[in-house]
């Protein structure tokens, strides 16, 4: 997987792209891409979302 801080609009192969935490679609050249990070049990956690809708759905489920 690519570094979550990298620019996903530049030559990222679908096989290496992060997947949306909700719909599972690979996030390639997506300008609406959101990465949410937090600390849990002394470890950094993060989730990728391909849209605001997927992020809202994740919030509703958790």
C-alpha positions in Angstrom: 0.0 0.0 0.0 1.1 3.5 -0.6 2.0 6.0 2.1 -1.3 7.5 3.3 0.3 11.0 3.2 1.3 10.7 -0.5 -0.4 12.3 -3.4 -2.8 9.6 -4.7 -3.3 11.4 -8.0 0.2 10.5 -9.2 0.7 7.1 -10.9 -0.8 4.9 -8.1 -1.6 1.4 -9.4 -5.0 0.0 -8.2 -3.2 -3.0 -6.6 -1.2 -0.6 -4.4 -3.9 1.9 -3.7 -5.6 2.1 -0.3 -9.2 0.8 -0.2 -12.2 2.7 1.2 -13.0 1.4 4.7 -16.7 1.3 3.8 -17.2 0.2 0.2 -13.8 -1.4 -0.4 -13.1 0.5 -3.7 -9.5 1.2 -4.4 -8.8 4.9 -4.0 -7.0 6.0 -7.2 -6.9 9.6 -8.4 -9.7 10.6 -6.1 -9.7 14.2 -5.0 -12.4 13.6 -2.3 -10.2 11.0 -0.5 -10.2 11.4 3.2 -7.8 9.7 5.7 -8.8 9.8 9.3 -6.1 9.0 11.9 -6.3 8.4 15.7 -4.5 6.8 18.6 -6.0 3.7 20.1 -4.2 1.5 22.6 -1.0 3.4 22.1 -1.0 2.6 18.3 -1.8 4.8 15.4 -4.9 3.7 13.5 -6.2 5.1 10.2 -9.0 4.6 7.8 -9.3 5.7 4.2 -12.6 6.9 2.7 -13.4 7.6 -1.0 -16.1 10.1 -0.3 -17.9 12.1 2.4 -20.8 9.7 2.1 -18.6 6.7 3.0 -17.1 8.6 5.9 -20.6 9.4 7.2 -21.7 5.8 6.8 -18.6 4.7 8.8 -19.5 7.2 11.5 -23.1 6.0 11.7 -22.0 2.4 12.2 -19.4 3.2 14.8 
